Amino acid sequence: MTTGTTGTTGAPLRVGLIGYGLAGSVFHAPLIASTEGLTLDTVVTANPERQEQARAEFPDVRIAATADELFDRAGELDLIVIASPNRTHVPLATAALKAGLPVVVDKPVSGTAAEARELAALAEERGLLLSVFQNRRWDNDFLTLRQLIADGRLGDALRFESRFERWRPQLKGGWRESGDPAEIGGLLYDLGSHVVDQALVLFGPVTHVYAEADVRRAGAETDDDTFIALTHASGVRSHLYVSATTAQLGPRFRVLGSEAGYVKYGLDPQEAALREGLRPGPHWGAEPETLWGRLGAGESPLTGGGDAVPTLPGDYLAYYEGVAKALTGAGPNPVTALEAAAALDVLEAARVSARDGVTVTL
């Protein structure tokens, strides 16, 4: 399968970014602009304030008010990145692929696994790259955990606990908290997309899914406190928590193996750095020793038990470096739409489980 053209030989790949809200302005635009071989050519947003923000942050960028303006000059671009609201992902990705353009889509790529597989089939038919932005595969704690497992330092993994918890007792509003199913809002599909993807990467396919999804905050329209239990074909059990109503935050990871366990508190620092306007460079993604996780057996990490494990630096830039390599035929797609579809199989099952109070077999 081809992955798309590179325009003028040796020239940077020209990227059109659709959407300049949180995802577009904080994550995608800075990472694209920081990736060797990519250049941020155009930002699509109809919001005048966001247009000015994009011009201020990237003086050479072109601005378009609609995605159609972008597709009308598809021949001038090498990649489309879709960072607009969830409900627009499928139609925009479809239009981009039909215009002959490779695509990166923010997670979740779609509302259903079937839609994700249809997009994957269209990309395959057109010979184009379709990749999904699962940036938290490159979180510092996740990279560290993968290394510990690969090195056999836990023994056989038995149980994986992953928490993406926040304390946000007041609603923020917007489509992410909308109860309209078309918006694909709620934490199950937002933060759940991350924790489920990580569990699948670490421990493989899932056979059974059980979930509890609650609406806790006054005036909330969709789930804001959700638990997902997965049984992997490998025998590992994953317990995943996503919440906006957690007054006391638990460990980000607690992983128990036959020989040792690993406990890690705190979030990867890259999002906070990007929000502050910082860009990848020396010491990017590193965290202080005080935040390192601990590895041990029979002791509590809260009382200093176990050994401190240096946290590997987080590296969101690696995702777009992977995209650039895939587009030039120098490497694989870093996150395929079929991988995203497998995560959506789990999320759909979790939604059914929480609604009906049953365990769903995949």
MARNU-968987 format. One record per residue (C-alpha): residue in three letters; x, y, z. Coordinates in steps of 0.5 Angstrom, whole numbers, plus 500, padded with zeros to 3 digits. Example, Ala and Ser with C-alpha at 12.3 -4.5 7.8 and 13.67 -1.06 7.14 Angstrom:
2
ala525491516/ser527498514/
END
This chain:
362
met500500500/thr503507498/thr502512504/gly501519500/thr506523496/thr511528499/gly511534494/thr517536492/thr523531493/gly526533500/ala521538501/pro518538508/leu511535508/arg505540508/val500539513/gly493542514/leu490542521/ile483542522/gly481545528/tyr484549533/gly481548540/leu484544545/ala487539541/gly489543535/ser492548539/val495545545/phe497538542/his497538534/ala500544532/pro506545536/leu508538535/ile507538527/ala511544527/ser517541532/thr517535527/glu523534522/gly520533515/leu513536517/thr511544516/leu504547519/asp502550512/thr494551514/val490551520/val482551519/thr478555524/ala472559523/asn473562530/pro476569529/glu480569536/arg483562534/gln485565527/glu489570530/gln492566536/ala494561530/arg497567526/ala501569533/glu503563534/phe505561527/pro506567523/asp507563516/val501559517/arg495560512/ile488560515/ala482557512/ala475558515/thr472551512/ala475544511/asp472545504/glu477551502/leu483546504/phe480540500/asp479545494/arg487545494/ala489538496/gly494538491/glu498543495/leu498539501/asp501532503/leu497530510/ile491532513/val490532521/ile483532524/ala483535531/ser476538531/pro470535535/asn469528535/arg462528531/thr466531525/his472526525/val468521520/pro466525515/leu472530515/ala477523514/thr472521509/ala472527505/ala480528506/leu481520503/lys477521497/ala481528496/gly487523496/leu490526502/pro493522508/val490523514/val491523522/val485523526/asp485525534/lys482520538/pro477517538/val477516531/ser469515530/gly463513535/thr463506533/ala468500531/ala465499524/glu466506522/ala473506524/arg474499520/glu470503514/leu475508514/ala481503514/ala478500508/leu477506504/ala484508506/glu487501504/glu483502497/arg486509496/gly493507498/leu493512503/leu496513510/leu490513516/ser493514523/val490515530/phe493520535/gln494516541/asn499520544/arg499517551/arg502511548/trp508516549/asp507518556/asn513517560/asp510513565/phe507508560/leu514508556/thr517506563/leu512501564/arg513497558/gln520497559/leu519494566/ile515489563/ala519487557/asp525486562/gly521481566/arg522485572/leu515484574/gly515477573/asp508475569/ala503481569/leu497479573/arg493485574/phe493492571/glu490498574/ser490505571/arg487511573/phe486518569/glu482521575/arg481529576/trp477533581/arg473538577/pro466538581/gln464544576/leu462543569/lys466546564/gly460546558/gly462544551/trp461538546/arg465534551/glu460534556/ser454534552/gly449528552/asp447528545/pro450521543/ala452524536/glu457528540/ile461522542/gly462526549/gly463523556/leu469520559/leu468513557/tyr470515550/asp475521552/leu479519557/gly477511556/ser480511549/his487512552/val486507558/val483502554/asp488503548/gln494503553/ala491496556/leu491493549/val498495547/leu501492554/phe496486554/gly493484548/pro486482546/val480482551/thr475477552/his470480557/val468487559/tyr465489565/ala463497566/glu460502571/ala458509568/asp455514573/val453521572/arg455524578/arg455532578/ala449536578/gly447538571/ala451533568/glu449530561/thr454524560/asp458520564/asp463523569/asp465517573/thr467511570/phe470504571/ile472499566/ala474491568/leu477487562/thr479480562/his485479557/ala486473553/ser493473556/gly489472563/val491479565/arg486483568/ser485490567/his482495572/leu481502569/tyr478508572/val476515569/ser473520573/ala472528573/thr469527581/thr475524584/ala477528590/gln483524592/leu487522586/gly490515586/pro496512583/arg496513575/phe499506575/arg499500579/val501494576/leu502487580/gly506481577/ser508474580/glu515477582/ala514485584/gly509490583/tyr510497580/val506504583/lys507510579/tyr503517581/gly502523577/leu501525570/asp506525564/pro508533564/gln508534557/glu501536556/ala502541562/ala508544558/leu505544552/arg499548555/glu505553558/gly507554550/leu513550551/arg516546545/pro520539545/gly527540546/pro533538551/his530535557/trp523534554/gly518530558/ala523529564/glu520529571/pro524530577/glu526524582/thr521525587/leu515523582/trp519516580/gly515510581/arg517505585/leu518497584/gly518492590/ala514486593/gly511486600/glu512493602/ser508500601/pro511505596/leu507510600/thr512509606/gly518508601/gly518501600/gly521498594/asp526501589/ala525508585/val525507578/pro527512574/thr522515569/leu523515562/pro522521558/gly515522555/asp516523547/tyr509525544/leu514528538/ala515520537/tyr508520534/tyr509525529/glu516523527/gly513516526/val508519521/ala513523517/lys517516516/ala510512514/leu509518509/thr516517506/gly516509506/ala521509512/gly517506517/pro510503519/asn504507521/pro505509529/val497507530/thr493504525/ala485505525/leu484498526/glu488498532/ala483504534/ala477500532/ala479494537/ala479499542/leu472502540/asp470494540/val472495548/leu469502549/glu462499545/ala462493550/ala463497556/arg457502554/val453496553/ser455493560/ala454499564/arg447500561/asp445493562/gly449491568/val452485564/thr459482563/val460483555/thr463477551/leu467479545/
END
